[in-house]
């Protein structure tokens, strides 16, 4: 069981949703704490490939390297943090609804602290995520559905 769980239903085909949510360059468009994100490998994402994300945690910016632990297009993907004082564990899933005309996106995440991160996780990170996650879900839904403009 994850510390945080979110679900949204969008009026987009699952393949459109998948293409958007697994592309790290889109993270800053729908995650409030993401300042920037880039894939570190030139190959398409796969288990073992890495992503560098700069996140705002409290009033600081912290670089975090995430590694794909699962990549099952167009169904699910998982990442885990591999460095830094705060390491995230994330699992996402894309589920077709209404014969593929709509999609449910499920997001599960948790965090582990290392060093100073043991203090940051309960005092800063979890409260920030608790506040931010509903807005992130709304931003993702807006990006996917209302704007309807996805760049691949």
N, CA, C and O atoms as a GROMACS GRO file, in nm:
protein
  608
    1UNK      N    1   0.084  -0.118   0.000
    1UNK     CA    2   0.000   0.000   0.000
    1UNK      C    3   0.088   0.124   0.000
    1UNK      O    4   0.183   0.133   0.078
    2UNK      N    5   0.059   0.218  -0.085
    2UNK     CA    6   0.137   0.340  -0.094
    2UNK      C    7   0.084   0.446   0.002
    2UNK      O    8  -0.030   0.440   0.046
    3UNK      N    9   0.169   0.542   0.033
    3UNK     CA   10   0.129   0.652   0.121
    3UNK      C   11   0.029   0.744   0.051
    3UNK      O   12  -0.057   0.803   0.115
    4UNK      N   13   0.042   0.756  -0.081
    4UNK     CA   14  -0.044   0.845  -0.159
    4UNK      C   15  -0.101   0.770  -0.279
    4UNK      O   16  -0.030   0.697  -0.348
    5UNK      N   17  -0.228   0.790  -0.302
    5UNK     CA   18  -0.297   0.724  -0.413
    5UNK      C   19  -0.389   0.827  -0.479
    5UNK      O   20  -0.461   0.900  -0.412
    6UNK      N   21  -0.385   0.830  -0.610
    6UNK     CA   22  -0.475   0.919  -0.684
    6UNK      C   23  -0.526   0.852  -0.809
    6UNK      O   24  -0.457   0.768  -0.868
    7UNK      N   25  -0.646   0.889  -0.850
    7UNK     CA   26  -0.705   0.838  -0.974
    7UNK      C   27  -0.777   0.952  -1.044
    7UNK      O   28  -0.844   1.034  -0.980
    8UNK      N   29  -0.763   0.955  -1.175
    8UNK     CA   30  -0.842   1.048  -1.256
    8UNK      C   31  -0.894   0.974  -1.378
    8UNK      O   32  -0.828   0.883  -1.429
    9UNK      N   33  -1.011   1.013  -1.424
    9UNK     CA   34  -1.067   0.962  -1.549
    9UNK      C   35  -1.066   1.076  -1.648
    9UNK      O   36  -1.108   1.187  -1.616
   10UNK      N   37  -1.018   1.048  -1.769
   10UNK     CA   38  -1.009   1.152  -1.872
   10UNK      C   39  -1.073   1.106  -2.002
   10UNK      O   40  -1.078   0.987  -2.032
   11UNK      N   41  -1.122   1.201  -2.076
   11UNK     CA   42  -1.183   1.173  -2.205
   11UNK      C   43  -1.077   1.176  -2.315
   11UNK      O   44  -1.080   1.260  -2.404
   12UNK      N   45  -0.984   1.081  -2.306
   12UNK     CA   46  -0.878   1.063  -2.406
   12UNK      C   47  -0.854   0.914  -2.421
   12UNK      O   48  -0.876   0.837  -2.328
   13UNK      N   49  -0.808   0.875  -2.537
   13UNK     CA   50  -0.773   0.735  -2.562
   13UNK      C   51  -0.651   0.696  -2.478
   13UNK      O   52  -0.562   0.779  -2.455
   14UNK      N   53  -0.646   0.571  -2.432
   14UNK     CA   54  -0.533   0.528  -2.349
   14UNK      C   55  -0.396   0.552  -2.412
   14UNK      O   56  -0.302   0.589  -2.341
   15UNK      N   57  -0.382   0.531  -2.542
   15UNK     CA   58  -0.252   0.550  -2.605
   15UNK      C   59  -0.207   0.696  -2.598
   15UNK      O   60  -0.089   0.723  -2.576
   16UNK      N   61  -0.300   0.790  -2.615
   16UNK     CA   62  -0.268   0.933  -2.602
   16UNK      C   63  -0.221   0.964  -2.460
   16UNK      O   64  -0.123   1.035  -2.440
   17UNK      N   65  -0.293   0.910  -2.364
   17UNK     CA   66  -0.260   0.933  -2.223
   17UNK      C   67  -0.123   0.874  -2.192
   17UNK      O   68  -0.039   0.940  -2.131
   18UNK      N   69  -0.102   0.751  -2.234
   18UNK     CA   70   0.027   0.684  -2.209
   18UNK      C   71   0.143   0.766  -2.265
   18UNK      O   72   0.240   0.792  -2.195
   19UNK      N   73   0.132   0.808  -2.389
   19UNK     CA   74   0.240   0.884  -2.453
   19UNK      C   75   0.275   1.009  -2.373
   19UNK      O   76   0.392   1.048  -2.366
   20UNK      N   77   0.176   1.071  -2.315
   20UNK     CA   78   0.198   1.194  -2.239
   20UNK      C   79   0.257   1.166  -2.101
   20UNK      O   80   0.358   1.226  -2.064
   21UNK      N   81   0.196   1.076  -2.026
   21UNK     CA   82   0.237   1.060  -1.885
   21UNK      C   83   0.373   0.994  -1.867
   21UNK      O   84   0.438   1.018  -1.765
   22UNK      N   85   0.419   0.914  -1.961
   22UNK     CA   86   0.550   0.850  -1.944
   22UNK      C   87   0.664   0.935  -1.999
   22UNK      O   88   0.781   0.898  -1.981
   23UNK      N   89   0.635   1.045  -2.064
   23UNK     CA   90   0.738   1.134  -2.118
   23UNK      C   91   0.783   1.229  -2.007
   23UNK      O   92   0.707   1.316  -1.966
   24UNK      N   93   0.907   1.213  -1.957
   24UNK     CA   94   0.953   1.297  -1.846
   24UNK      C   95   0.949   1.447  -1.875
   24UNK      O   96   0.932   1.527  -1.783
   25UNK      N   97   0.963   1.485  -1.999
   25UNK     CA   98   0.964   1.629  -2.030
   25UNK      C   99   0.831   1.696  -1.996
   25UNK      O  100   0.826   1.819  -1.984
   26UNK      N  101   0.725   1.619  -1.981
   26UNK     CA  102   0.595   1.676  -1.947
   26UNK      C  103   0.574   1.695  -1.796
   26UNK      O  104   0.481   1.765  -1.756
   27UNK      N  105   0.659   1.637  -1.712
   27UNK     CA  106   0.638   1.646  -1.568
   27UNK      C  107   0.617   1.789  -1.518
   27UNK      O  108   0.524   1.812  -1.442
   28UNK      N  109   0.700   1.886  -1.558
   28UNK     CA  110   0.680   2.022  -1.507
   28UNK      C  111   0.546   2.084  -1.551
   28UNK      O  112   0.503   2.184  -1.493
   29UNK      N  113   0.483   2.028  -1.652
   29UNK     CA  114   0.354   2.081  -1.698
   29UNK      C  115   0.239   2.043  -1.605
   29UNK      O  116   0.138   2.113  -1.601
   30UNK      N  117   0.254   1.934  -1.531
   30UNK     CA  118   0.143   1.890  -1.447
   30UNK      C  119   0.180   1.852  -1.304
   30UNK      O  120   0.093   1.814  -1.225
   31UNK      N  121   0.307   1.862  -1.269
   31UNK     CA  122   0.348   1.839  -1.131
   31UNK      C  123   0.407   1.968  -1.075
   31UNK      O  124   0.511   2.016  -1.122
   32UNK      N  125   0.341   2.024  -0.976
   32UNK     CA  126   0.379   2.155  -0.924
   32UNK      C  127   0.521   2.160  -0.870
   32UNK      O  128   0.587   2.263  -0.884
   33UNK      N  129   0.570   2.053  -0.810
   33UNK     CA  130   0.705   2.056  -0.754
   33UNK      C  131   0.814   2.028  -0.857
   33UNK      O  132   0.932   2.051  -0.828
   34UNK      N  133   0.780   1.981  -0.975
   34UNK     CA  134   0.880   1.950  -1.078
   34UNK      C  135   0.923   2.079  -1.148
   34UNK      O  136   0.842   2.146  -1.213
   35UNK      N  137   1.049   2.111  -1.135
   35UNK     CA  138   1.106   2.230  -1.201
   35UNK      C  139   1.152   2.193  -1.341
   35UNK      O  140   1.130   2.269  -1.436
   36UNK      N  141   1.215   2.075  -1.354
   36UNK     CA  142   1.260   2.027  -1.484
   36UNK      C  143   1.274   1.875  -1.476
   36UNK      O  144   1.284   1.818  -1.368
   37UNK      N  145   1.275   1.812  -1.592
   37UNK     CA  146   1.294   1.666  -1.598
   37UNK      C  147   1.351   1.630  -1.733
   37UNK      O  148   1.315   1.688  -1.836
   38UNK      N  149   1.441   1.534  -1.733
   38UNK     CA  150   1.501   1.488  -1.858
   38UNK      C  151   1.537   1.341  -1.847
   38UNK      O  152   1.581   1.293  -1.743
   39UNK      N  153   1.518   1.272  -1.957
   39UNK     CA  154   1.560   1.132  -1.964
   39UNK      C  155   1.711   1.130  -1.984
   39UNK      O  156   1.763   1.206  -2.065
   40UNK      N  157   1.781   1.046  -1.911
   40UNK     CA  158   1.926   1.041  -1.918
   40UNK      C  159   1.978   0.943  -2.022
   40UNK      O  160   2.096   0.946  -2.057
   41UNK      N  161   1.891   0.856  -2.072
   41UNK     CA  162   1.930   0.758  -2.173
   41UNK      C  163   1.875   0.802  -2.307
   41UNK      O  164   1.770   0.866  -2.314
   42UNK      N  165   1.945   0.767  -2.414
   42UNK     CA  166   1.895   0.801  -2.547
   42UNK      C  167   1.792   0.701  -2.597
   42UNK      O  168   1.710   0.735  -2.682
   43UNK      N  169   1.796   0.580  -2.546
   43UNK     CA  170   1.700   0.478  -2.589
   43UNK      C  171   1.562   0.510  -2.533
   43UNK      O  172   1.550   0.586  -2.437
   44UNK      N  173   1.458   0.452  -2.593
   44UNK     CA  174   1.324   0.467  -2.535
   44UNK      C  175   1.324   0.414  -2.391
   44UNK      O  176   1.405   0.327  -2.359
   45UNK      N  177   1.234   0.463  -2.306
   45UNK     CA  178   1.231   0.415  -2.168
   45UNK      C  179   1.217   0.263  -2.162
   45UNK      O  180   1.150   0.201  -2.244
   46UNK      N  181   1.282   0.205  -2.061
   46UNK     CA  182   1.279   0.062  -2.036
   46UNK      C  183   1.324   0.040  -1.891
   46UNK      O  184   1.384   0.130  -1.832
   47UNK      N  185   1.298  -0.077  -1.834
   47UNK     CA  186   1.350  -0.101  -1.699
   47UNK      C  187   1.501  -0.079  -1.695
   47UNK      O  188   1.575  -0.134  -1.776
   48UNK      N  189   1.544   0.002  -1.602
   48UNK     CA  190   1.685   0.036  -1.591
   48UNK      C  191   1.719   0.174  -1.645
   48UNK      O  192   1.821   0.230  -1.608
   49UNK      N  193   1.635   0.229  -1.733
   49UNK     CA  194   1.665   0.363  -1.783
   49UNK      C  195   1.637   0.466  -1.674
   49UNK      O  196   1.560   0.440  -1.581
   50UNK      N  197   1.701   0.581  -1.686
   50UNK     CA  198   1.699   0.680  -1.578
   50UNK      C  199   1.648   0.816  -1.623
   50UNK      O  200   1.657   0.854  -1.740
   51UNK      N  201   1.594   0.887  -1.525
   51UNK     CA  202   1.539   1.020  -1.545
   51UNK      C  203   1.592   1.109  -1.434
   51UNK      O  204   1.596   1.069  -1.318
   52UNK      N  205   1.635   1.230  -1.470
   52UNK     CA  206   1.679   1.328  -1.370
   52UNK      C  207   1.568   1.431  -1.356
   52UNK      O  208   1.526   1.492  -1.454
   53UNK      N  209   1.521   1.450  -1.233
   53UNK     CA  210   1.414   1.545  -1.204
   53UNK      C  211   1.465   1.646  -1.102
   53UNK      O  212   1.520   1.608  -0.998
   54UNK      N  213   1.447   1.775  -1.132
   54UNK     CA  214   1.476   1.880  -1.034
   54UNK      C  215   1.343   1.915  -0.970
   54UNK      O  216   1.250   1.958  -1.038
   55UNK      N  217   1.334   1.897  -0.837
   55UNK     CA  218   1.209   1.924  -0.765
   55UNK      C  219   1.229   2.033  -0.661
   55UNK      O  220   1.336   2.048  -0.602
   56UNK      N  221   1.123   2.108  -0.643
   56UNK     CA  222   1.118   2.205  -0.536
   56UNK      C  223   1.062   2.134  -0.414
   56UNK      O  224   0.948   2.088  -0.415
   57UNK      N  225   1.143   2.124  -0.309
   57UNK     CA  226   1.102   2.060  -0.184
   57UNK      C  227   1.112   2.168  -0.077
   57UNK      O  228   1.222   2.211  -0.041
   58UNK      N  229   0.997   2.212  -0.027
   58UNK     CA  230   0.998   2.326   0.064
   58UNK      C  231   1.043   2.447  -0.015
   58UNK      O  232   0.983   2.482  -0.117
   59UNK      N  233   1.149   2.512   0.031
   59UNK     CA  234   1.200   2.630  -0.041
   59UNK      C  235   1.332   2.602  -0.112
   59UNK      O  236   1.403   2.694  -0.150
   60UNK      N  237   1.364   2.473  -0.128
   60UNK     CA  238   1.488   2.435  -0.196
   60UNK      C  239   1.459   2.357  -0.323
   60UNK      O  240   1.354   2.294  -0.335
   61UNK      N  241   1.552   2.362  -0.416
   61UNK     CA  242   1.545   2.276  -0.534
   61UNK      C  243   1.643   2.161  -0.514
   61UNK      O  244   1.759   2.182  -0.479
   62UNK      N  245   1.593   2.039  -0.537
   62UNK     CA  246   1.674   1.920  -0.516
   62UNK      C  247   1.673   1.833  -0.641
   62UNK      O  248   1.566   1.799  -0.691
   63UNK      N  249   1.792   1.797  -0.692
   63UNK     CA  250   1.796   1.702  -0.804
   63UNK      C  251   1.773   1.562  -0.754
   63UNK      O  252   1.820   1.524  -0.646
   64UNK      N  253   1.698   1.485  -0.832
   64UNK     CA  254   1.670   1.346  -0.797
   64UNK      C  255   1.683   1.261  -0.922
   64UNK      O  256   1.634   1.298  -1.029
   65UNK      N  257   1.749   1.148  -0.909
   65UNK     CA  258   1.758   1.054  -1.021
   65UNK      C  259   1.661   0.940  -0.993
   65UNK      O  260   1.663   0.879  -0.886
   66UNK      N  261   1.576   0.912  -1.091
   66UNK     CA  262   1.478   0.805  -1.082
   66UNK      C  263   1.513   0.700  -1.186
   66UNK      O  264   1.562   0.732  -1.294
   67UNK      N  265   1.487   0.574  -1.153
   67UNK     CA  266   1.514   0.463  -1.244
   67UNK      C  267   1.384   0.387  -1.268
   67UNK      O  268   1.312   0.354  -1.174
   68UNK      N  269   1.357   0.359  -1.395
   68UNK     CA  270   1.240   0.276  -1.428
   68UNK      C  271   1.264   0.136  -1.375
   68UNK      O  272   1.366   0.073  -1.406
   69UNK      N  273   1.169   0.086  -1.297
   69UNK     CA  274   1.175  -0.052  -1.249
   69UNK      C  275   1.074  -0.138  -1.322
   69UNK      O  276   1.082  -0.261  -1.321
   70UNK      N  277   0.978  -0.072  -1.385
   70UNK     CA  278   0.876  -0.141  -1.466
   70UNK      C  279   0.841  -0.048  -1.582
   70UNK      O  280   0.831   0.073  -1.564
   71UNK      N  281   0.822  -0.106  -1.698
   71UNK     CA  282   0.779  -0.029  -1.816
   71UNK      C  283   0.701  -0.124  -1.905
   71UNK      O  284   0.760  -0.202  -1.980
   72UNK      N  285   0.569  -0.118  -1.896
   72UNK     CA  286   0.481  -0.210  -1.966
   72UNK      C  287   0.380  -0.131  -2.049
   72UNK      O  288   0.265  -0.116  -2.008
   73UNK      N  289   0.423  -0.080  -2.167
   73UNK     CA  290   0.333   0.001  -2.249
   73UNK      C  291   0.214  -0.078  -2.300
   73UNK      O  292   0.230  -0.196  -2.331
   74UNK      N  293   0.101  -0.022  -2.310
   74UNK     CA  294   0.058   0.109  -2.259
   74UNK      C  295  -0.017   0.095  -2.126
   74UNK      O  296  -0.116   0.165  -2.104
   75UNK      N  297   0.029   0.007  -2.039
   75UNK     CA  298  -0.046  -0.026  -1.918
   75UNK      C  299   0.007   0.034  -1.790
   75UNK      O  300  -0.068   0.098  -1.716
   76UNK      N  301   0.137   0.013  -1.760
   76UNK     CA  302   0.187   0.058  -1.630
   76UNK      C  303   0.337   0.084  -1.635
   76UNK      O  304   0.408   0.036  -1.723
   77UNK      N  305   0.382   0.162  -1.538
   77UNK     CA  306   0.522   0.194  -1.525
   77UNK      C  307   0.550   0.225  -1.378
   77UNK      O  308   0.463   0.271  -1.305
   78UNK      N  309   0.675   0.200  -1.337
   78UNK     CA  310   0.718   0.227  -1.201
   78UNK      C  311   0.858   0.285  -1.205
   78UNK      O  312   0.939   0.252  -1.292
   79UNK      N  313   0.885   0.372  -1.110
   79UNK     CA  314   1.017   0.432  -1.094
   79UNK      C  315   1.053   0.432  -0.947
   79UNK      O  316   0.966   0.433  -0.859
   80UNK      N  317   1.184   0.433  -0.920
   80UNK     CA  318   1.231   0.446  -0.782
   80UNK      C  319   1.348   0.543  -0.780
   80UNK      O  320   1.429   0.549  -0.873
   81UNK      N  321   1.354   0.620  -0.673
   81UNK     CA  322   1.465   0.712  -0.656
   81UNK      C  323   1.591   0.636  -0.620
   81UNK      O  324   1.587   0.541  -0.542
   82UNK      N  325   1.704   0.678  -0.678
   82UNK     CA  326   1.828   0.605  -0.653
   82UNK      C  327   1.936   0.691  -0.589
   82UNK      O  328   2.045   0.642  -0.559
   83UNK      N  329   1.906   0.820  -0.567
   83UNK     CA  330   2.005   0.904  -0.500
   83UNK      C  331   1.936   1.016  -0.424
   83UNK      O  332   1.815   1.035  -0.436
   84UNK      N  333   2.012   1.090  -0.348
   84UNK     CA  334   1.959   1.204  -0.275
   84UNK      C  335   1.899   1.165  -0.141
   84UNK      O  336   1.878   1.047  -0.113
   85UNK      N  337   1.872   1.265  -0.059
   85UNK     CA  338   1.819   1.239   0.074
   85UNK      C  339   1.672   1.196   0.075
   85UNK      O  340   1.627   1.131   0.170
   86UNK      N  341   1.597   1.230  -0.030
   86UNK     CA  342   1.457   1.190  -0.041
   86UNK      C  343   1.444   1.106  -0.167
   86UNK      O  344   1.475   1.153  -0.277
   87UNK      N  345   1.398   0.983  -0.153
   87UNK     CA  346   1.385   0.892  -0.266
   87UNK      C  347   1.240   0.849  -0.280
   87UNK      O  348   1.180   0.793  -0.189
   88UNK      N  349   1.187   0.877  -0.397
   88UNK     CA  350   1.048   0.844  -0.424
   88UNK      C  351   1.033   0.705  -0.483
   88UNK      O  352   1.124   0.652  -0.548
   89UNK      N  353   0.916   0.648  -0.460
   89UNK     CA  354   0.875   0.522  -0.521
   89UNK      C  355   0.741   0.550  -0.586
   89UNK      O  356   0.645   0.590  -0.519
   90UNK      N  357   0.734   0.531  -0.717
   90UNK     CA  358   0.615   0.570  -0.792
   90UNK      C  359   0.568   0.453  -0.879
   90UNK      O  360   0.648   0.381  -0.937
   91UNK      N  361   0.435   0.437  -0.887
   91UNK     CA  362   0.375   0.341  -0.979
   91UNK      C  363   0.257   0.410  -1.046
   91UNK      O  364   0.173   0.470  -0.979
   92UNK      N  365   0.251   0.399  -1.177
   92UNK     CA  366   0.139   0.456  -1.252
   92UNK      C  367   0.077   0.349  -1.339
   92UNK      O  368   0.143   0.255  -1.383
   93UNK      N  369  -0.053   0.365  -1.364
   93UNK     CA  370  -0.124   0.270  -1.450
   93UNK      C  371  -0.223   0.347  -1.537
   93UNK      O  372  -0.280   0.448  -1.496
   94UNK      N  373  -0.242   0.297  -1.657
   94UNK     CA  374  -0.335   0.353  -1.755
   94UNK      C  375  -0.433   0.242  -1.790
   94UNK      O  376  -0.394   0.135  -1.836
   95UNK      N  377  -0.561   0.268  -1.766
   95UNK     CA  378  -0.664   0.166  -1.787
   95UNK      C  379  -0.770   0.218  -1.883
   95UNK      O  380  -0.829   0.324  -1.858
   96UNK      N  381  -0.796   0.146  -1.993
   96UNK     CA  382  -0.901   0.190  -2.086
   96UNK      C  383  -1.040   0.179  -2.023
   96UNK      O  384  -1.069   0.086  -1.948
   97UNK      N  385  -1.123   0.277  -2.055
   97UNK     CA  386  -1.263   0.278  -2.013
   97UNK      C  387  -1.350   0.297  -2.137
   97UNK      O  388  -1.304   0.351  -2.237
   98UNK      N  389  -1.474   0.254  -2.131
   98UNK     CA  390  -1.570   0.276  -2.240
   98UNK      C  391  -1.513   0.237  -2.376
   98UNK      O  392  -1.512   0.316  -2.470
   99UNK      N  393  -1.466   0.114  -2.385
   99UNK     CA  394  -1.410   0.060  -2.511
   99UNK      C  395  -1.297   0.147  -2.566
   99UNK      O  396  -1.283   0.161  -2.688
  100UNK      N  397  -1.215   0.204  -2.477
  100UNK     CA  398  -1.098   0.280  -2.519
  100UNK      C  399  -1.125   0.426  -2.553
  100UNK      O  400  -1.035   0.496  -2.600
  101UNK      N  401  -1.246   0.473  -2.530
  101UNK     CA  402  -1.275   0.615  -2.557
  101UNK      C  403  -1.232   0.705  -2.441
  101UNK      O  404  -1.210   0.824  -2.460
  102UNK      N  405  -1.221   0.647  -2.323
  102UNK     CA  406  -1.180   0.720  -2.204
  102UNK      C  407  -1.072   0.639  -2.134
  102UNK      O  408  -1.046   0.524  -2.168
  103UNK      N  409  -1.008   0.702  -2.035
  103UNK     CA  410  -0.896   0.637  -1.967
  103UNK      C  411  -0.897   0.672  -1.819
  103UNK      O  412  -0.927   0.786  -1.781
  104UNK      N  413  -0.864   0.574  -1.736
  104UNK     CA  414  -0.838   0.598  -1.594
  104UNK      C  415  -0.687   0.593  -1.572
  104UNK      O  416  -0.620   0.499  -1.613
  105UNK      N  417  -0.636   0.697  -1.507
  105UNK     CA  418  -0.495   0.703  -1.469
  105UNK      C  419  -0.487   0.687  -1.318
  105UNK      O  420  -0.552   0.760  -1.243
  106UNK      N  421  -0.406   0.592  -1.274
  106UNK     CA  422  -0.386   0.566  -1.132
  106UNK      C  423  -0.242   0.599  -1.096
  106UNK      O  424  -0.149   0.558  -1.166
  107UNK      N  425  -0.224   0.673  -0.988
  107UNK     CA  426  -0.092   0.716  -0.943
  107UNK      C  427  -0.073   0.675  -0.797
  107UNK      O  428  -0.156   0.708  -0.712
  108UNK      N  429   0.035   0.604  -0.768
  108UNK     CA  430   0.068   0.566  -0.631
  108UNK      C  431   0.212   0.606  -0.603
  108UNK      O  432   0.301   0.580  -0.684
  109UNK      N  433   0.235   0.670  -0.488
  109UNK     CA  434   0.371   0.707  -0.455
  109UNK      C  435   0.395   0.706  -0.305
  109UNK      O  436   0.304   0.718  -0.223
  110UNK      N  437   0.523   0.690  -0.272
  110UNK     CA  438   0.569   0.695  -0.135
  110UNK      C  439   0.713   0.743  -0.137
  110UNK      O  440   0.774   0.756  -0.243
  111UNK      N  441   0.767   0.769  -0.019
  111UNK     CA  442   0.901   0.826  -0.008
  111UNK      C  443   0.977   0.761   0.104
  111UNK      O  444   0.920   0.713   0.202
  112UNK      N  445   1.108   0.761   0.087
  112UNK     CA  446   1.199   0.710   0.189
  112UNK      C  447   1.307   0.815   0.209
  112UNK      O  448   1.359   0.871   0.112
  113UNK      N  449   1.340   0.842   0.334
  113UNK     CA  450   1.444   0.939   0.364
  113UNK      C  451   1.576   0.873   0.396
  113UNK      O  452   1.582   0.768   0.460
  114UNK      N  453   1.685   0.938   0.350
  114UNK     CA  454   1.821   0.894   0.380
  114UNK      C  455   1.894   1.015   0.437
  114UNK      O  456   1.885   1.124   0.382
  115UNK      N  457   1.967   0.996   0.546
  115UNK     CA  458   2.037   1.108   0.609
  115UNK      C  459   1.936   1.214   0.654
  115UNK      O  460   1.841   1.182   0.725
  116UNK      N  461   1.957   1.338   0.612
  116UNK     CA  462   1.867   1.448   0.647
  116UNK      C  463   1.726   1.423   0.592
  116UNK      O  464   1.628   1.479   0.643
  117UNK      N  465   1.717   1.341   0.491
  117UNK     CA  466   1.586   1.307   0.433
  117UNK      C  467   1.494   1.238   0.532
  117UNK      O  468   1.372   1.244   0.517
  118UNK      N  469   1.552   1.173   0.635
  118UNK     CA  470   1.468   1.108   0.737
  118UNK      C  471   1.384   1.212   0.811
  118UNK      O  472   1.275   1.181   0.859
  119UNK      N  473   1.434   1.334   0.820
  119UNK     CA  474   1.357   1.444   0.879
  119UNK      C  475   1.269   1.511   0.775
  119UNK      O  476   1.155   1.549   0.804
  120UNK      N  477   1.322   1.527   0.654
  120UNK     CA  478   1.247   1.596   0.549
  120UNK      C  479   1.120   1.524   0.508
  120UNK      O  480   1.018   1.589   0.483
  121UNK      N  481   1.124   1.392   0.500
  121UNK     CA  482   1.007   1.317   0.451
  121UNK      C  483   0.884   1.344   0.537
  121UNK      O  484   0.781   1.384   0.481
  122UNK      N  485   0.887   1.324   0.669
  122UNK     CA  486   0.764   1.348   0.746
  122UNK      C  487   0.732   1.496   0.768
  122UNK      O  488   0.614   1.533   0.778
  123UNK      N  489   0.834   1.581   0.775
  123UNK     CA  490   0.810   1.722   0.809
  123UNK      C  491   0.782   1.811   0.689
  123UNK      O  492   0.709   1.910   0.702
  124UNK      N  493   0.838   1.778   0.573
  124UNK     CA  494   0.824   1.864   0.455
  124UNK      C  495   0.761   1.791   0.337
  124UNK      O  496   0.664   1.839   0.279
  125UNK      N  497   0.816   1.677   0.301
  125UNK     CA  498   0.777   1.610   0.177
  125UNK      C  499   0.633   1.559   0.181
  125UNK      O  500   0.553   1.592   0.094
  126UNK      N  501   0.600   1.479   0.281
  126UNK     CA  502   0.463   1.423   0.284
  126UNK      C  503   0.356   1.532   0.296
  126UNK      O  504   0.256   1.524   0.225
  127UNK      N  505   0.374   1.634   0.382
  127UNK     CA  506   0.273   1.742   0.384
  127UNK      C  507   0.262   1.815   0.250
  127UNK      O  508   0.152   1.852   0.209
  128UNK      N  509   0.376   1.836   0.183
  128UNK     CA  510   0.373   1.903   0.052
  128UNK      C  511   0.299   1.818  -0.050
  128UNK      O  512   0.217   1.870  -0.125
  129UNK      N  513   0.326   1.688  -0.053
  129UNK     CA  514   0.260   1.599  -0.149
  129UNK      C  515   0.110   1.590  -0.118
  129UNK      O  516   0.028   1.591  -0.210
  130UNK      N  517   0.075   1.581   0.009
  130UNK     CA  518  -0.066   1.574   0.048
  130UNK      C  519  -0.143   1.696  -0.007
  130UNK      O  520  -0.257   1.683  -0.050
  131UNK      N  521  -0.080   1.809  -0.003
  131UNK     CA  522  -0.141   1.933  -0.052
  131UNK      C  523  -0.137   1.940  -0.205
  131UNK      O  524  -0.232   1.987  -0.268
  132UNK      N  525  -0.028   1.895  -0.263
  132UNK     CA  526  -0.003   1.910  -0.406
  132UNK      C  527  -0.074   1.806  -0.493
  132UNK      O  528  -0.115   1.839  -0.604
  133UNK      N  529  -0.088   1.682  -0.446
  133UNK     CA  530  -0.139   1.574  -0.531
  133UNK      C  531  -0.275   1.604  -0.594
  133UNK      O  532  -0.291   1.580  -0.713
  134UNK      N  533  -0.373   1.654  -0.520
  134UNK     CA  534  -0.502   1.683  -0.586
  134UNK      C  535  -0.488   1.787  -0.698
  134UNK      O  536  -0.555   1.776  -0.801
  135UNK      N  537  -0.403   1.885  -0.679
  135UNK     CA  538  -0.383   1.986  -0.785
  135UNK      C  539  -0.309   1.925  -0.904
  135UNK      O  540  -0.339   1.956  -1.019
  136UNK      N  541  -0.212   1.838  -0.877
  136UNK     CA  542  -0.141   1.770  -0.986
  136UNK      C  543  -0.238   1.686  -1.069
  136UNK      O  544  -0.230   1.685  -1.192
  137UNK      N  545  -0.328   1.615  -1.002
  137UNK     CA  546  -0.426   1.535  -1.074
  137UNK      C  547  -0.513   1.624  -1.163
  137UNK      O  548  -0.542   1.589  -1.278
  138UNK      N  549  -0.555   1.738  -1.110
  138UNK     CA  550  -0.637   1.830  -1.188
  138UNK      C  551  -0.560   1.886  -1.307
  138UNK      O  552  -0.614   1.896  -1.418
  139UNK      N  553  -0.435   1.922  -1.286
  139UNK     CA  554  -0.351   1.972  -1.396
  139UNK      C  555  -0.334   1.866  -1.504
  139UNK      O  556  -0.341   1.896  -1.623
  140UNK      N  557  -0.310   1.741  -1.461
  140UNK     CA  558  -0.295   1.633  -1.559
  140UNK      C  559  -0.423   1.616  -1.639
  140UNK      O  560  -0.418   1.602  -1.761
  141UNK      N  561  -0.535   1.616  -1.572
  141UNK     CA  562  -0.664   1.602  -1.642
  141UNK      C  563  -0.684   1.716  -1.741
  141UNK      O  564  -0.726   1.693  -1.854
  142UNK      N  565  -0.654   1.839  -1.699
  142UNK     CA  566  -0.668   1.954  -1.789
  142UNK      C  567  -0.577   1.940  -1.910
  142UNK      O  568  -0.619   1.964  -2.023
  143UNK      N  569  -0.453   1.902  -1.886
  143UNK     CA  570  -0.358   1.886  -1.997
  143UNK      C  571  -0.407   1.782  -2.098
  143UNK      O  572  -0.400   1.802  -2.219
  144UNK      N  573  -0.457   1.672  -2.045
  144UNK     CA  574  -0.497   1.562  -2.131
  144UNK      C  575  -0.632   1.587  -2.198
  144UNK      O  576  -0.651   1.548  -2.314
  145UNK      N  577  -0.724   1.649  -2.130
  145UNK     CA  578  -0.862   1.653  -2.174
  145UNK      C  579  -0.904   1.790  -2.225
  145UNK      O  580  -0.950   1.802  -2.339
  146UNK      N  581  -0.891   1.890  -2.145
  146UNK     CA  582  -0.944   2.022  -2.180
  146UNK      C  583  -0.863   2.084  -2.294
  146UNK      O  584  -0.918   2.129  -2.394
  147UNK      N  585  -0.732   2.085  -2.276
  147UNK     CA  586  -0.649   2.146  -2.379
  147UNK      C  587  -0.641   2.059  -2.505
  147UNK      O  588  -0.639   2.109  -2.618
  148UNK      N  589  -0.638   1.930  -2.483
  148UNK     CA  590  -0.640   1.836  -2.595
  148UNK      C  591  -0.521   1.846  -2.688
  148UNK      O  592  -0.521   1.786  -2.795
  149UNK      N  593  -0.420   1.922  -2.648
  149UNK     CA  594  -0.302   1.937  -2.732
  149UNK      C  595  -0.186   1.865  -2.664
  149UNK      O  596  -0.133   1.911  -2.563
  150UNK      N  597  -0.150   1.753  -2.719
  150UNK     CA  598  -0.040   1.675  -2.665
  150UNK      C  599   0.076   1.678  -2.762
  150UNK      O  600   0.059   1.652  -2.881
  151UNK      N  601   0.190   1.710  -2.711
  151UNK     CA  602   0.309   1.701  -2.797
  151UNK      C  603   0.378   1.570  -2.764
  151UNK      O  604   0.397   1.536  -2.648
  152UNK      N  605   0.416   1.500  -2.865
  152UNK     CA  606   0.478   1.368  -2.844
  152UNK      C  607   0.624   1.383  -2.816
  152UNK      O  608   0.693   1.283  -2.795
   0.00000   0.00000   0.00000
